[in-house]
Amino acid sequence: MSCLLAIDTSSGTSVAVLRDGVALAEVEIADTRSHTESIGDAIASALAQARVQPAQITSVVVGRGPAPFTGLRVGIAAAIMFAEGTGARLFGVISLDAIARREFLARAGKAAAHAPSTGPLLVTSDARRSEHYWALYSGLDAHGVPVCIEGPSVNRPTDIEEHLAAAGITPAKTELAISAAAIGELFEAQLSAGVQSHDVTALYLRNPDAVEPKNLRDFGKRVSG
């Protein structure tokens, strides 16, 4: 029996174990600031609930964000370490894509990956600093993979609205939050379409807050002897 481990820390901490695209177990921890403390226990709990041994995990898929730096890197690091420790294949997906897929399926009122889609759909998540991460989608392709037509990007909500209005777009919106099960379901759709990706680089979409310090020789005043 081969299974998939899905991880996402772009918001809280979410871990799921799936087999054949169906979630056997999912652990959700809403706290957005305890990823480091939560990720190990969440993985262990999901495996235990699914009654799956680490050696039975053949693929690990992790959400790449976009998300703030600290939380996102915890999930990606955990996915890399688990894959290296078990020999599982490692894949990455864009977290907003997973939300879009679930929303389109919900709107279609069907669970099948080939459900007809409508759009456009605006998917957003909290980027802090009074900004949102966002992406715009036109629907699902024949394999159930979301078709992104713009983004992901990060902007203030008013700027996003003005940008879309200028383009003559009035999108539908979603209240769905990211989950590891949705990450795993998206990966299965991508695998079916042959567009799965091994890219697990983090999508921060911002420059780092830290800046290179000035030369120490430029600080203070010279003191004469």
C-alpha positions as CSV (number, residue, x, y, z in Angstrom):
1,M,0.0,0.0,0.0
2,S,1.4,3.4,-1.0
3,C,0.3,6.6,0.5
4,L,0.8,10.4,0.2
5,L,1.8,12.8,2.9
6,A,0.6,16.3,2.4
7,I,1.8,19.3,4.4
8,D,0.9,23.0,4.4
9,T,2.0,25.7,6.8
10,S,1.1,28.8,4.7
11,S,-1.5,29.6,7.4
12,G,-1.8,27.3,10.4
13,T,-0.3,23.8,10.4
14,S,-2.1,21.2,8.3
15,V,-1.0,17.6,7.7
16,A,-2.9,14.9,5.8
17,V,-2.4,11.3,4.7
18,L,-4.1,10.3,1.5
19,R,-4.4,7.1,-0.5
20,D,-5.7,7.2,-4.1
21,G,-6.7,10.8,-3.6
22,V,-8.8,10.2,-0.5
23,A,-7.8,11.6,2.9
24,L,-7.4,8.9,5.5
25,A,-6.6,11.4,8.2
26,E,-6.0,15.1,8.6
27,V,-4.7,17.2,11.4
28,E,-5.4,20.9,11.6
29,I,-3.8,23.4,14.0
30,A,-5.1,26.9,13.5
31,D,-2.4,28.7,15.4
32,T,-0.4,30.7,12.8
33,R,2.6,31.2,15.0
34,S,3.4,27.7,16.4
35,H,4.5,25.9,13.3
36,T,7.8,24.8,14.6
37,E,6.3,23.4,17.8
38,S,3.4,21.8,16.0
39,I,4.7,20.2,12.8
40,G,6.3,17.1,14.3
41,D,3.4,16.2,16.4
42,A,1.0,16.9,13.5
43,I,2.8,14.5,11.2
44,A,3.0,11.8,13.8
45,S,-0.7,12.2,14.7
46,A,-1.8,12.1,11.0
47,L,0.2,8.9,10.4
48,A,-1.2,7.3,13.6
49,Q,-4.8,8.2,12.8
50,A,-4.4,6.9,9.2
51,R,-2.7,3.7,10.6
52,V,0.1,4.3,8.1
53,Q,3.8,3.7,8.7
54,P,6.4,6.2,7.4
55,A,7.8,3.6,5.1
56,Q,4.4,3.3,3.4
57,I,4.6,7.0,2.3
58,T,5.8,7.0,-1.3
59,S,5.3,10.7,-2.0
60,V,5.4,13.9,0.0
61,V,3.7,17.1,-1.3
62,V,4.1,20.4,0.3
63,G,2.3,23.8,-0.1
64,R,4.8,26.4,-1.4
65,G,2.6,29.3,-0.3
66,P,2.6,32.2,-1.0
67,A,2.8,32.9,2.7
68,P,5.0,34.8,5.3
69,F,8.5,33.5,5.6
70,T,8.7,31.9,9.1
71,G,5.7,29.6,8.9
72,L,6.1,28.6,5.3
73,R,9.7,27.5,5.7
74,V,8.8,25.2,8.6
75,G,6.5,23.1,6.4
76,I,8.9,22.9,3.5
77,A,11.8,21.9,5.7
78,A,9.7,19.2,7.4
79,A,8.6,17.9,4.0
80,I,12.2,17.8,2.7
81,M,13.4,16.0,5.9
82,F,10.6,13.4,5.8
83,A,11.2,12.7,2.1
84,E,14.9,12.3,2.7
85,G,14.4,10.1,5.7
86,T,12.0,7.7,4.0
87,G,13.1,7.8,0.4
88,A,9.7,9.2,-0.7
89,R,9.5,11.4,-3.8
90,L,9.1,15.2,-3.0
91,F,6.7,17.5,-4.8
92,G,5.5,21.1,-4.3
93,V,2.2,22.8,-5.2
94,I,1.0,26.4,-4.9
95,S,-1.3,26.7,-1.9
96,L,-3.8,29.1,-3.5
97,D,-4.3,26.6,-6.4
98,A,-5.5,24.0,-3.9
99,I,-8.1,26.5,-2.5
100,A,-9.2,27.3,-6.1
101,R,-9.7,23.7,-7.0
102,R,-11.9,23.0,-4.0
103,E,-14.0,26.1,-4.6
104,F,-14.6,25.3,-8.2
105,L,-15.7,21.8,-7.3
106,A,-17.9,23.1,-4.6
107,R,-19.5,25.6,-7.0
108,A,-20.1,22.8,-9.5
109,G,-21.8,20.8,-6.8
110,K,-19.8,17.7,-7.8
111,A,-16.8,15.8,-6.3
112,A,-15.4,14.6,-9.7
113,A,-12.1,16.2,-10.8
114,H,-13.6,16.9,-14.3
115,A,-16.5,18.9,-12.9
116,P,-17.4,21.8,-15.2
117,S,-16.1,25.1,-13.9
118,T,-17.0,28.8,-14.1
119,G,-15.0,31.8,-13.4
120,P,-13.2,34.0,-12.8
121,L,-12.4,33.2,-9.2
122,L,-10.3,35.4,-6.9
123,V,-8.5,33.5,-4.2
124,T,-6.8,35.5,-1.4
125,S,-5.0,34.8,1.9
126,D,-3.7,37.0,4.6
127,A,-0.2,38.4,3.9
128,R,-0.1,40.6,7.0
129,R,1.0,44.2,6.8
130,S,-2.5,45.0,5.6
131,E,-1.9,43.1,2.4
132,H,-3.3,40.0,0.7
133,Y,-1.7,37.2,-1.4
134,W,-3.9,36.6,-4.4
135,A,-4.4,34.8,-7.6
136,L,-7.1,34.8,-10.3
137,Y,-8.4,31.6,-11.9
138,S,-10.6,30.9,-14.9
139,G,-11.7,27.4,-14.0
140,L,-10.5,23.8,-14.0
141,D,-9.0,21.9,-16.9
142,A,-10.1,18.5,-18.0
143,H,-8.0,16.9,-15.2
144,G,-9.3,19.1,-12.5
145,V,-6.2,21.4,-12.3
146,P,-7.0,25.1,-11.7
147,V,-6.1,27.4,-14.6
148,C,-4.4,30.5,-13.1
149,I,-4.7,33.6,-15.3
150,E,-3.0,36.1,-13.0
151,G,-0.8,35.9,-9.9
152,P,0.2,34.8,-7.4
153,S,0.9,38.3,-6.2
154,V,0.8,40.4,-3.0
155,N,-1.0,43.8,-2.8
156,R,-3.3,45.8,-0.6
157,P,-7.0,44.7,-0.9
158,T,-8.0,48.1,-2.4
159,D,-5.2,47.9,-5.0
160,I,-6.4,44.4,-6.0
161,E,-9.9,45.7,-6.4
162,E,-8.8,48.7,-8.4
163,H,-6.6,46.5,-10.6
164,L,-9.4,44.1,-11.4
165,A,-12.0,46.8,-11.9
166,A,-9.6,48.5,-14.4
167,A,-9.5,45.2,-16.3
168,G,-13.3,45.0,-16.3
169,I,-13.2,41.9,-14.0
170,T,-15.8,41.2,-11.3
171,P,-14.6,38.0,-9.8
172,A,-16.3,35.5,-7.5
173,K,-14.6,35.1,-4.2
174,T,-14.1,32.2,-1.8
175,E,-14.1,31.9,2.0
176,L,-12.3,28.5,1.9
177,A,-9.1,28.1,3.8
178,I,-6.1,26.1,2.8
179,S,-5.8,22.5,4.1
180,A,-3.3,19.7,3.6
181,A,-6.0,17.4,2.2
182,A,-6.7,20.0,-0.6
183,I,-3.0,20.1,-1.3
184,G,-2.9,16.3,-1.7
185,E,-6.0,16.3,-3.9
186,L,-4.5,19.0,-6.2
187,F,-1.3,17.0,-6.5
188,E,-3.3,13.9,-7.6
189,A,-5.0,16.0,-10.3
190,Q,-1.6,17.4,-11.4
191,L,-0.3,13.8,-11.5
192,S,-3.2,12.8,-13.7
193,A,-2.4,15.7,-16.0
194,G,1.3,15.0,-16.0
195,V,2.1,18.5,-14.7
196,Q,3.4,17.6,-11.2
197,S,6.4,19.6,-10.0
198,H,9.4,18.8,-7.8
199,D,9.8,22.5,-7.2
200,V,9.5,23.1,-3.4
201,T,11.0,26.7,-3.3
202,A,9.0,29.0,-1.1
203,L,6.8,31.7,-2.6
204,Y,7.4,34.7,-0.3
205,L,6.6,37.3,-2.9
206,R,8.4,39.9,-0.8
207,N,12.0,40.9,-0.3
208,P,13.4,39.8,3.1
209,D,12.9,42.2,6.0
210,A,16.5,41.9,7.1
211,V,19.0,44.1,5.4
212,E,22.7,43.9,5.1
213,P,24.4,45.9,7.9
214,K,26.5,48.9,7.1
215,N,30.2,48.6,7.4
216,L,31.1,48.8,11.1
217,R,33.8,51.3,10.3
218,D,31.0,53.8,9.4
219,F,29.5,53.7,12.8
220,G,30.3,56.0,15.7
221,K,32.8,58.8,15.8
222,R,36.5,58.7,15.5
223,V,38.3,59.2,18.8
224,S,41.6,61.0,18.7
225,G,44.4,59.6,20.6
